[in-house]
Amino acid sequence: MTTNVLLTGVGGQGTITASQVIARACLLQDWQIKKSEIHGMSQRGSSVESHVRFSPDHPVFSPTIPDGEVDVLLGFELLEA
């Protein structure tokens, strides 16, 4: 089973760093992992999204989460969540 984690926030809140930590933890367990980031105008305080998809036993083919399939939503900013 693939687990889908969506991290949302604005530039400078650590959204991308948090997604890198999750991805690294999965890699250390030898799990399948894909990650995608949408920066936008993050340097100007605009929205940032990170998609992290991982599975301990199945291949993960796409780095982006399909609509309606988010398992965990981590909102660093209430308006972005």
C-alpha positions in Angstrom: 0.0 0.0 0.0 1.3 3.5 -0.9 1.0 6.2 1.7 0.5 9.7 0.4 1.6 12.7 2.5 0.9 16.3 1.4 2.7 19.1 3.1 1.5 22.7 2.5 2.7 26.1 3.8 4.3 29.3 2.7 7.9 30.0 1.8 10.3 29.9 4.8 8.2 27.7 7.1 10.2 24.5 6.5 7.7 22.6 4.3 10.4 21.4 1.9 12.8 20.5 4.7 10.1 18.5 6.4 9.4 16.6 3.2 13.1 15.9 2.9 13.2 14.4 6.4 10.3 12.1 5.6 11.9 11.0 2.4 15.3 10.4 4.1 13.6 8.3 6.8 11.9 6.1 4.2 15.1 5.7 2.2 16.9 4.6 5.4 14.3 1.8 5.7 14.9 0.8 2.0 11.3 1.7 1.2 10.1 2.9 -2.3 9.8 6.7 -2.2 8.9 9.5 -4.7 8.8 13.2 -3.8 7.6 16.3 -5.7 7.8 20.0 -4.7 6.0 23.0 -6.0 7.8 26.2 -5.0 6.0 28.9 -6.8 7.1 32.3 -5.5 8.2 30.8 -2.2 10.8 33.4 -1.6 8.1 36.0 -1.5 6.0 34.2 1.1 3.8 32.4 -1.5 2.5 28.9 -1.2 4.6 25.8 -1.2 3.5 22.2 -1.7 5.4 19.0 -1.2 4.0 15.6 -2.2 5.6 12.5 -0.6 4.6 9.0 -1.6 6.1 5.9 -0.1 5.6 2.2 0.3 7.5 -0.5 2.2 6.7 -3.2 -0.3 5.2 -1.9 -3.5 6.7 0.3 -6.3 5.7 3.9 -6.3 5.4 5.2 -9.9 4.3 8.8 -9.7 5.7 11.6 -7.4 2.4 13.5 -7.3 -0.6 12.5 -5.3 -3.8 11.8 -7.3 -6.8 13.9 -6.5 -8.7 12.6 -3.4 -5.9 10.2 -2.3 -4.1 12.2 0.4 -3.7 10.0 3.5 -1.9 12.6 5.7 -2.1 16.4 5.3 0.5 18.5 7.2 -0.5 22.1 7.1 2.2 24.6 8.2 -0.1 27.5 7.3 -3.9 27.3 8.1 -4.9 29.1 4.8 -2.8 26.8 2.7 -4.2 23.7 4.4 
